[in-house]
């Protein structure tokens, strides 16, 4: 069992549980002062061995693909970012540590803005990044199975003010490309 404060793989300090659902947990961890995200695969007891092996295989494939992909909007995964924690006996937890993307999430933005419509430039910037990311995944024959508002993040580049100029630049490019 993972608990806040625990040191994993001799380098990741567990900060807090962010979500716990169906097949996994998402944790915030810290590595040498850098915030990261750690996904932990859960294999429910109702699965048979073949289904568990398939879930582990897909999780390991996700880790391998993410470690090869580079680009804006994609979380960086180091080659050793995938590892297993042994829980005693034959039980193990499969973990994947990746960069925590700094930026504004669609779900948070909607809450902060009382579900008001998104201005065109911001919507185009989000969608452009999303389409580029999904396109890169498809080149590896992978499908993102969890596209939802809290997984759509408009990456912010320091300083934060650059986000607005990036939105305007992307918006102009898209309007001229699709007009």
Backbone bond lengths (Angstrom), bond angles and torsions (degrees), N, CA, C in turn:
res aa  C-N    CA-C-N  psi(-1)  N-CA   C-N-CA  omega(-1)  CA-C   N-CA-C  phi
1 X - - - 1.441 - - 1.528 108.61 -
2 X 1.315 116.02 135.24 1.456 122.13 -179.66 1.526 108.52 -91.76
3 X 1.339 115.35 137.59 1.466 119.32 179.79 1.535 109.89 -135.42
4 X 1.339 117.22 148.89 1.467 119.98 177.22 1.532 111.03 -55.26
5 X 1.320 115.16 140.47 1.461 121.56 -179.38 1.519 113.24 93.86
6 X 1.311 117.07 -18.94 1.454 122.12 -178.23 1.532 110.05 -68.15
7 X 1.340 116.62 144.17 1.459 122.44 175.61 1.529 107.55 -101.48
8 X 1.339 116.03 122.06 1.457 121.22 -177.50 1.523 110.43 -111.82
9 X 1.311 115.31 142.48 1.467 122.43 175.56 1.533 110.58 54.70
10 X 1.318 116.62 28.48 1.468 125.11 179.58 1.529 113.80 58.33
11 X 1.362 117.99 20.81 1.461 118.15 -179.31 1.515 115.94 -154.53
12 X 1.325 118.99 -17.38 1.460 120.90 -176.48 1.522 110.61 -108.99
13 X 1.314 116.69 114.75 1.467 121.76 177.29 1.525 108.04 -88.75
14 X 1.323 117.03 123.45 1.469 122.02 -178.66 1.526 108.71 -74.37
15 X 1.332 115.84 127.56 1.464 121.44 180.00 1.528 110.99 -99.66
16 X 1.345 116.18 -60.97 1.463 118.22 -178.62 1.524 111.52 -159.75
17 X 1.335 114.73 155.15 1.455 121.89 174.29 1.520 107.95 -78.91
18 X 1.332 116.72 127.27 1.463 121.27 179.66 1.523 111.76 -97.55
19 X 1.333 117.17 -37.13 1.467 120.01 176.98 1.521 109.48 -157.94
20 X 1.326 113.98 154.90 1.456 121.89 -179.38 1.521 107.00 -143.49
21 X 1.313 116.00 109.98 1.459 118.35 -178.61 1.521 109.93 -148.63
22 X 1.296 116.04 164.35 1.457 126.26 175.88 1.507 117.46 14.06
23 X 1.320 115.46 -89.68 1.458 120.69 -172.59 1.511 113.86 -99.86
24 X 1.328 118.80 6.03 1.450 116.05 -178.65 1.501 116.04 -170.88
25 X 1.301 112.45 172.50 1.457 122.50 174.49 1.520 107.80 -123.77
26 X 1.319 115.18 151.92 1.457 120.91 174.29 1.516 107.13 -122.78
27 X 1.321 115.56 127.85 1.460 122.69 -177.53 1.524 109.79 -121.37
28 X 1.317 115.32 148.93 1.456 119.36 166.49 1.514 105.96 -93.41
29 X 1.339 115.22 130.39 1.458 121.35 177.18 1.520 107.93 -127.29
30 X 1.302 115.51 168.80 1.455 121.05 -179.08 1.519 108.04 -130.06
31 X 1.335 115.45 131.96 1.454 120.01 176.30 1.521 108.07 -124.03
32 X 1.312 116.80 109.18 1.464 122.74 178.80 1.530 111.92 49.98
33 X 1.326 115.82 46.13 1.459 120.76 177.05 1.519 115.10 86.66
34 X 1.327 117.63 -4.86 1.462 121.42 179.97 1.532 109.98 -101.02
35 X 1.333 117.42 123.76 1.471 118.47 176.09 1.532 110.20 -70.92
36 X 1.306 115.91 139.01 1.469 122.29 179.28 1.526 107.56 -137.23
37 X 1.319 114.59 168.13 1.463 122.01 175.96 1.521 107.73 -113.28
38 X 1.327 116.33 136.76 1.454 120.89 176.61 1.522 108.99 -123.23
39 X 1.332 114.76 122.56 1.453 120.97 173.83 1.520 107.86 -95.59
40 X 1.324 116.57 137.20 1.458 121.80 178.88 1.524 107.62 -123.14
41 X 1.318 116.40 122.50 1.457 121.56 178.80 1.516 109.95 -75.90
42 X 1.312 116.37 129.57 1.465 121.59 172.68 1.522 107.31 -108.17
43 X 1.298 116.42 136.40 1.463 120.14 176.50 1.527 107.84 -114.36
44 X 1.329 115.45 100.52 1.466 119.35 -178.28 1.523 112.45 -56.01
45 X 1.303 116.06 145.31 1.470 121.93 -177.49 1.526 112.34 -63.33
46 X 1.345 118.15 -18.59 1.463 120.77 -178.75 1.526 112.09 -75.90
47 X 1.324 117.96 -10.73 1.460 121.20 179.84 1.518 110.55 -81.80
48 X 1.328 116.03 144.26 1.458 118.77 173.97 1.530 108.58 -84.54
49 X 1.315 116.66 172.57 1.469 120.81 -174.83 1.519 112.42 -59.56
50 X 1.332 117.80 -37.50 1.465 121.14 179.82 1.540 110.44 -64.73
51 X 1.328 117.11 -42.05 1.465 120.99 178.83 1.525 111.49 -67.48
52 X 1.324 116.94 -38.22 1.465 121.15 177.28 1.525 110.11 -64.14
53 X 1.337 116.60 -45.84 1.470 120.29 178.16 1.520 111.13 -59.52
54 X 1.334 117.86 -39.78 1.461 121.95 179.73 1.533 110.04 -65.54
55 X 1.345 117.57 -43.66 1.469 121.37 178.97 1.527 110.45 -61.87
56 X 1.318 117.20 -43.17 1.466 121.29 179.05 1.527 110.11 -64.87
57 X 1.319 117.08 -42.01 1.457 121.45 179.55 1.534 111.10 -61.96
58 X 1.325 117.82 -43.83 1.467 121.41 178.66 1.525 111.66 -65.24
59 X 1.331 116.57 -38.65 1.464 121.34 179.15 1.532 110.41 -65.92
60 X 1.330 116.51 -43.89 1.470 121.11 178.52 1.532 110.14 -65.06
61 X 1.329 116.91 -37.77 1.471 120.66 177.77 1.523 110.27 -64.70
62 X 1.333 117.05 -41.26 1.467 120.79 176.86 1.524 110.16 -58.51
63 X 1.328 116.60 -44.43 1.465 120.57 179.16 1.524 110.99 -61.16
64 X 1.315 117.16 -43.83 1.462 120.72 -178.58 1.526 110.78 -65.37
65 X 1.319 117.40 -45.09 1.462 120.60 -179.48 1.523 110.42 -63.62
66 X 1.336 117.09 -46.77 1.465 119.70 -179.40 1.523 111.96 -62.87
67 X 1.321 117.68 -32.59 1.478 118.98 179.35 1.527 111.45 -70.85
68 X 1.330 117.29 -19.74 1.468 120.95 179.76 1.525 112.85 -93.54
69 X 1.321 117.15 -25.42 1.462 120.71 -177.23 1.519 110.81 -82.47
70 X 1.307 115.05 139.60 1.467 121.09 176.90 1.517 107.62 -135.57
71 X 1.307 116.78 143.19 1.454 119.09 175.17 1.513 111.60 151.87
72 X 1.332 115.89 165.13 1.464 120.15 179.64 1.530 110.61 -59.58
73 X 1.304 116.16 135.97 1.452 120.73 178.02 1.509 114.24 87.95
74 X 1.322 117.28 -10.28 1.462 120.86 178.44 1.521 109.21 -102.03
75 X 1.324 117.36 129.38 1.461 118.52 178.68 1.525 110.38 -71.58
76 X 1.320 116.03 134.00 1.459 119.79 177.84 1.523 109.57 -75.58
77 X 1.325 114.74 136.53 1.464 122.49 176.48 1.513 106.91 -124.83
78 X 1.311 116.15 123.79 1.459 120.30 178.42 1.530 109.21 -75.29
79 X 1.333 117.46 155.73 1.472 119.78 -177.75 1.530 113.96 -53.74
80 X 1.334 117.30 -31.90 1.469 119.38 179.36 1.534 111.94 -100.78
81 X 1.334 116.62 21.73 1.467 121.18 -179.98 1.519 113.33 -74.43
82 X 1.328 117.50 -11.06 1.467 122.27 175.88 1.521 108.04 -105.71
83 X 1.325 115.77 126.32 1.462 119.93 179.88 1.517 109.48 -155.02
84 X 1.318 115.66 168.94 1.464 121.54 178.86 1.519 110.07 -115.90
85 X 1.311 114.92 142.15 1.464 122.02 172.24 1.524 107.10 -106.91
86 X 1.304 116.06 131.78 1.458 120.06 179.24 1.511 109.20 -92.38
87 X 1.312 115.86 128.22 1.465 122.24 -176.79 1.524 111.75 -98.92
88 X 1.284 117.75 6.01 1.461 120.95 -175.78 1.521 108.56 104.57
89 X 1.316 116.37 147.14 1.462 119.28 -176.57 1.517 109.25 61.99
90 X 1.322 115.75 -136.91 1.462 120.61 179.35 1.521 112.38 -98.62
91 X 1.327 117.45 1.87 1.464 120.47 -177.79 1.522 110.52 -76.42
92 X 1.317 114.69 131.96 1.460 119.85 177.15 1.523 108.80 -141.53
93 X 1.317 114.28 151.48 1.451 121.19 176.89 1.521 108.11 -112.10
94 X 1.320 115.46 128.89 1.461 121.38 179.18 1.520 108.02 -90.43
95 X 1.340 116.39 127.24 1.465 122.25 -174.33 1.525 110.46 -122.91
96 X 1.324 114.90 145.19 1.452 121.90 176.89 1.521 107.87 -134.91
97 X 1.340 116.49 115.97 1.461 121.76 -179.44 1.519 108.28 -103.58
98 X 1.331 114.67 132.96 1.458 120.25 -178.85 1.521 109.99 -139.93
99 X 1.312 114.11 166.17 1.453 121.40 176.84 1.527 109.86 -58.28
100 X 1.318 115.52 141.33 1.465 120.08 171.71 1.523 106.20 -88.93
101 X 1.315 116.04 116.44 1.461 120.35 -177.25 1.521 109.32 -76.55
102 X 1.330 115.29 122.15 1.464 120.77 177.43 1.515 107.90 -83.30
103 X 1.297 115.76 129.49 1.456 119.45 178.85 1.509 110.26 162.92
104 X 1.313 114.20 -174.63 1.453 121.47 -177.95 1.513 109.48 -98.43
105 X 1.324 116.69 123.63 1.457 121.36 176.71 1.513 110.90 -83.94
106 X 1.317 115.96 146.84 1.458 120.95 -179.47 1.522 111.38 -59.64
107 X 1.325 117.81 -43.36 1.462 120.78 -179.14 1.528 110.68 -61.58
108 X 1.340 117.55 -46.21 1.466 121.00 179.15 1.521 110.99 -65.06
109 X 1.336 116.47 -41.26 1.454 120.03 -179.37 1.525 110.03 -60.92
110 X 1.341 116.48 -44.27 1.467 119.92 179.86 1.529 111.07 -62.06
111 X 1.335 117.53 -42.39 1.470 120.66 178.56 1.525 110.89 -62.97
112 X 1.332 115.80 -46.97 1.468 120.16 -178.71 1.520 112.50 -64.29
113 X 1.332 116.98 -24.52 1.461 121.52 -176.82 1.528 112.48 -110.95
114 X 1.338 116.07 24.48 1.468 122.54 175.82 1.531 112.76 50.06
115 X 1.320 116.18 40.19 1.467 123.10 179.38 1.523 113.84 56.03
116 X 1.320 115.27 28.21 1.473 120.29 175.62 1.532 108.34 -69.87
117 X 1.323 117.02 156.02 1.470 119.15 177.11 1.532 110.92 -59.46
118 X 1.312 115.03 148.14 1.466 122.11 179.53 1.521 107.86 -83.21
119 X 1.339 115.03 134.63 1.466 117.03 177.38 1.534 109.09 -63.62
120 X 1.317 114.60 151.00 1.458 122.26 -171.50 1.528 113.01 -54.40
121 X 1.328 117.75 -47.58 1.467 120.45 -176.35 1.531 111.42 -61.60
122 X 1.332 117.24 -41.98 1.466 120.31 179.31 1.525 110.29 -67.11
123 X 1.327 117.74 -42.64 1.466 121.07 179.20 1.525 110.61 -61.53
124 X 1.315 116.42 -42.79 1.466 120.34 179.46 1.529 110.34 -65.08
125 X 1.323 117.46 -41.02 1.479 120.53 178.95 1.525 110.56 -62.62
126 X 1.349 117.12 -46.09 1.469 120.38 178.23 1.521 110.77 -61.01
127 X 1.322 116.55 -49.47 1.457 120.26 -176.40 1.529 111.85 -66.16
128 X 1.329 117.17 -36.87 1.461 120.32 178.35 1.517 110.23 -61.94
129 X 1.340 116.85 -47.75 1.467 119.56 178.46 1.528 110.34 -62.28
130 X 1.327 117.11 -42.84 1.459 121.34 -178.04 1.527 111.15 -61.89
131 X 1.325 117.32 -46.44 1.462 121.38 -179.84 1.529 110.65 -64.17
132 X 1.328 117.61 -40.55 1.461 120.30 178.60 1.530 110.91 -63.38
133 X 1.320 116.53 -43.11 1.470 120.57 -179.37 1.520 110.78 -65.44
134 X 1.325 116.87 -48.92 1.458 120.50 -179.85 1.537 109.60 -61.87
135 X 1.329 117.03 -38.18 1.461 120.31 176.98 1.516 112.23 -61.20
136 X 1.325 117.25 -42.52 1.466 120.38 177.91 1.524 110.73 -63.92
137 X 1.328 116.86 -41.49 1.463 120.14 178.27 1.525 110.72 -61.88
138 X 1.328 116.22 -42.28 1.465 119.78 -179.41 1.529 111.94 -64.10
139 X 1.335 117.67 -29.93 1.465 119.91 176.27 1.528 111.24 -62.11
140 X 1.339 116.45 -25.94 1.464 121.86 177.27 1.533 110.87 -96.27
141 X 1.337 116.12 11.86 1.471 122.80 -178.98 1.519 112.14 60.61
142 X 1.334 115.51 34.97 1.457 121.66 178.09 1.526 109.60 -111.84
143 X 1.306 114.95 149.28 1.460 121.16 177.24 1.518 107.54 -120.12
144 X 1.337 116.83 129.75 1.466 120.76 175.57 1.520 106.68 -77.62
145 X 1.317 116.30 112.47 1.464 120.93 -174.39 1.517 113.12 -91.85
146 X 1.329 116.97 6.69 1.459 118.33 -174.39 1.527 111.52 -137.72
147 X 1.338 116.70 45.59 1.461 120.22 176.67 1.521 107.22 -78.91
148 X 1.317 115.58 114.81 1.465 122.25 -179.96 1.515 107.76 -154.69
149 X 1.326 117.80 164.07 1.466 120.42 -173.70 1.526 115.59 -51.97
150 X 1.327 119.37 -37.78 1.471 117.22 -178.59 1.527 112.60 -79.92
151 X 1.343 117.93 -3.94 1.462 121.22 174.46 1.519 112.39 -103.88
152 X 1.320 117.43 1.96 1.462 121.11 178.79 1.525 106.76 -103.30
153 X 1.323 115.94 109.79 1.463 122.08 -175.11 1.512 108.93 -124.65
154 X 1.316 115.94 127.74 1.459 120.18 173.41 1.517 105.98 -85.52
155 X 1.324 115.73 107.88 1.461 120.95 -176.43 1.521 109.49 -59.08
156 X 1.322 116.21 132.87 1.467 119.93 176.05 1.515 108.04 -100.96
157 X 1.300 114.97 139.43 1.458 121.62 179.02 1.517 107.16 -110.23
158 X 1.330 119.10 133.24 1.459 119.73 179.30 1.514 110.39 -62.68
159 X 1.300 119.17 143.28 1.450 125.57 -13.32 1.520 111.19 -73.79
160 X 1.321 115.88 160.95 1.463 123.06 -176.28 1.530 112.25 -52.26
161 X 1.308 118.05 -30.48 1.467 121.59 -178.60 1.521 111.61 -60.92
162 X 1.327 117.57 -24.15 1.469 120.04 -179.93 1.523 112.11 -64.18
163 X 1.350 117.15 -22.44 1.457 119.71 -178.93 1.519 110.75 -58.25
164 X 1.313 117.21 -44.76 1.466 120.79 -179.28 1.528 110.84 -63.34
165 X 1.337 117.55 -45.29 1.465 118.64 -178.97 1.526 110.42 -67.48
166 X 1.321 117.84 -35.30 1.463 121.06 177.07 1.528 109.82 -64.84
167 X 1.338 116.95 -42.02 1.461 119.85 178.07 1.519 110.28 -60.93
168 X 1.320 117.58 -43.69 1.469 120.63 -179.35 1.526 110.50 -65.13
169 X 1.356 117.57 -43.32 1.459 121.31 179.95 1.520 110.31 -61.46
170 X 1.338 116.81 -49.08 1.461 120.69 -179.03 1.524 109.73 -64.04
171 X 1.332 117.06 -40.51 1.460 120.85 179.33 1.516 111.42 -60.35
172 X 1.337 117.48 -43.69 1.466 121.15 179.37 1.522 110.47 -64.79
173 X 1.351 116.76 -43.56 1.459 120.25 178.90 1.526 111.26 -59.96
174 X 1.326 115.39 -44.60 1.472 119.36 -176.74 1.522 110.74 -68.75
175 X 1.338 117.26 -42.00 1.467 119.00 179.71 1.511 110.81 -62.52
176 X 1.347 117.80 -40.67 1.453 119.38 -178.97 1.537 110.33 -72.72
177 X 1.321 117.80 -32.48 1.450 121.74 -179.23 1.528 110.67 -71.57
178 X 1.355 117.62 -36.71 1.457 120.89 -172.74 1.519 112.98 -106.32
179 X 1.318 117.33 5.07 1.464 119.59 -178.88 1.510 110.72 -87.88
